[in-house]
Amino acid sequence: MTADELQTLIEDATADYAKGDSDSALAKLSRATTAAPGSFEAWHALAEVNFSLRRLDAALAAGERAHALQPSDLFINTTLSRIWMERGDKTKAEHFGAQAKIGSWKDQLKNPDQQAGGIK
């Protein structure tokens, strides 16, 4: 599967989910993660869809795969924080929430003009 085909598959899955076709979305994301197990985007999308469907074990498994690929990504840390909070583990939820906040601060330090609306 090419990078463009993978991106299209993830986007199609996201559109399917938005239209209410969860089964199709999950099937496409499963194909994406099987074809490209190193795709952060596919694992993150799978985590989010499963979380939205309240499939917390599956969401956590996919979220952990995405996190292993990009541990400093603020969005996957936020996703994992939400999953752990729903699972009732406040300590783990706070850990990943803090990691997301740290990532956000790092982004602000790297791009101060974007944070100030581009005003110098």
C-alpha positions as CSV (number, residue, x, y, z in Angstrom):
1,M,0.0,0.0,0.0
2,T,1.4,3.4,-1.0
3,A,1.5,6.3,1.4
4,D,-1.3,8.0,-0.6
5,E,-3.5,4.9,-0.6
6,L,-3.0,4.6,3.2
7,Q,-3.9,8.3,3.7
8,T,-7.0,7.8,1.5
9,L,-8.0,4.7,3.5
10,I,-7.7,6.6,6.8
11,E,-9.6,9.5,5.5
12,D,-12.4,7.2,4.1
13,A,-12.6,5.5,7.5
14,T,-12.9,8.8,9.2
15,A,-15.7,9.9,6.8
16,D,-17.5,6.6,7.3
17,Y,-17.4,7.1,11.1
18,A,-18.7,10.7,10.7
19,K,-21.6,9.3,8.6
20,G,-22.4,6.8,11.3
21,D,-20.9,3.7,9.6
22,S,-18.7,2.5,12.5
23,D,-18.3,-1.0,11.2
24,S,-16.9,0.2,7.9
25,A,-14.7,2.7,9.6
26,L,-13.3,0.0,11.9
27,A,-12.8,-2.4,9.0
28,K,-10.9,0.2,7.0
29,L,-8.7,1.2,10.0
30,S,-8.0,-2.5,10.7
31,R,-6.8,-2.8,7.0
32,A,-4.7,0.3,7.4
33,T,-3.0,-0.9,10.6
34,T,-2.4,-4.3,9.1
35,A,-0.9,-2.9,5.9
36,A,1.1,-0.2,7.7
37,P,1.7,-1.2,11.3
38,G,4.1,1.8,11.6
39,S,1.4,4.3,10.7
40,F,0.8,6.6,13.7
41,E,-2.2,8.2,12.0
42,A,-3.9,4.9,11.5
43,W,-3.4,3.7,15.1
44,H,-4.5,7.1,16.4
45,A,-7.7,7.1,14.3
46,L,-8.4,3.5,15.4
47,A,-8.0,4.6,19.1
48,E,-10.3,7.6,18.6
49,V,-13.1,5.6,16.9
50,N,-12.9,2.8,19.5
51,F,-13.0,5.4,22.3
52,S,-16.0,7.1,20.8
53,L,-17.8,3.7,20.6
54,R,-16.9,3.1,24.3
55,R,-14.7,0.1,23.3
56,L,-12.1,1.1,25.9
57,D,-9.9,-2.0,25.7
58,A,-9.5,-1.7,21.9
59,A,-9.1,2.1,22.2
60,L,-6.3,1.6,24.7
61,A,-4.5,-1.1,22.7
62,A,-4.6,1.2,19.6
63,G,-3.6,4.2,21.6
64,E,-0.6,2.5,23.0
65,R,0.5,1.4,19.6
66,A,0.3,5.0,18.3
67,H,2.0,6.3,21.5
68,A,4.9,3.8,20.9
69,L,5.4,5.4,17.4
70,Q,5.2,9.0,18.5
71,P,5.4,9.3,22.3
72,S,5.7,13.1,22.4
73,D,2.7,13.8,20.2
74,L,0.3,15.9,22.3
75,F,-2.8,14.5,20.6
76,I,-2.1,10.8,21.4
77,N,-1.2,11.8,25.0
78,T,-4.6,13.6,25.2
79,T,-6.3,10.5,23.8
80,L,-4.6,8.2,26.3
81,S,-5.5,10.6,29.1
82,R,-9.2,10.5,28.1
83,I,-9.1,6.7,27.8
84,W,-7.5,6.2,31.2
85,M,-9.9,8.6,32.8
86,E,-12.9,6.6,31.4
87,R,-11.3,3.4,32.7
88,G,-11.1,5.0,36.1
89,D,-7.4,5.3,36.5
90,K,-6.9,9.0,37.4
91,T,-3.2,8.6,38.0
92,K,-2.5,7.3,34.5
93,A,-4.9,9.9,33.1
94,E,-3.1,12.7,34.8
95,H,0.3,11.4,33.6
96,F,-0.8,11.4,29.9
97,G,-2.6,14.8,30.4
98,A,0.7,16.2,31.8
99,Q,2.6,14.8,28.8
100,A,0.1,16.5,26.5
101,K,0.5,19.8,28.3
102,I,4.3,19.6,28.2
103,G,4.1,18.9,24.5
104,S,1.9,21.9,24.1
105,W,4.4,24.1,25.9
106,K,7.2,22.8,23.8
107,D,5.2,23.7,20.7
108,Q,4.6,27.2,22.1
109,L,8.3,27.7,22.7
110,K,9.2,26.5,19.2
111,N,6.6,28.7,17.5
112,P,6.0,31.8,19.7
113,D,4.7,33.8,16.7
114,Q,1.9,31.3,16.1
115,Q,0.8,31.5,19.7
116,A,0.7,35.3,19.6
117,G,-1.4,35.3,16.5
118,G,1.7,36.1,14.3
119,I,2.2,39.5,15.9
120,K,5.8,40.5,16.6
